[in-house]
Amino acid sequence: MEKSDWAQNDYRIAREYIEDHEEQAVQNPVLNCDQGVTVILPLGVPGLGFRLHGLIMLAPLPLFILCAILIPVFGFTGSWKISLTTLSITAGCAILVLGLLRAILLVVGQRETFPRKYFATLGPKGIAMHFSRCQLPLCNPRQELLWKQVESFERTQVFFPPGIFKFKPMLPVIKVQARDGQSVILPAPSNPEFLADLENRLNASQQ
């Protein structure tokens, strides 16, 4: 589905603002950008984009983690006995896993390789989703609604496959419903203040 000009323009404004204000995007799920655009970020779940060199950097780390986990597993299910040596090897593997997890967080934290490119926007003309099909397989991830189409909204949850990696497969969202049955999904901020502000804005749009 081709996005309308206003939705594409809102996305461009949001991307540029996020890139220039990463320190805000780390903590705030709702950012007021330029030209009346507000961006809603899916913080707390793997909602980042990626570039090829980022994946190349990241790819070996999960494999190393798996190897470090399997060494003591196969050892104790095999011929290993509990001793100072085997316990030391196990402790060393645990430290290695923690170090590799830290390395993954550092790599993913590089916005040049893993940019914030998936989010929802509220603009002067309407609401738009900017996600991928693999993130929201059960709905249109690029749906948009004009403000005049908005009829109601509710809090709910949707299946978000990337969240499985952080044991959060269900993403809390605000589902904005149109009169014709279409809907837009906004990530629901966990912060009550941000959530209330977002709902107040949606209420104001219906007046």
Buried (B, 14 or more C-beta within 10 A) or exposed (E): EEBBEBBBBBBEBBBEBBBEEEEEBEEBBBBEBEEEBBBBBBBBBBBBEBEEEBEEBBEEBEEBBEEBBEBBEEBEEEEBEEEEEBEEBBEEBEEBBEEBEEBBEEBBEEBEBBBBBBBBBBBEBBBBBBBBEEBBEEBBBBBBBBBEBBBEBEEBEBBBBBBEEEEBBEBBBBBBBBEEEBBBBBBBBEBEEBBEBBBEEBEEBEE
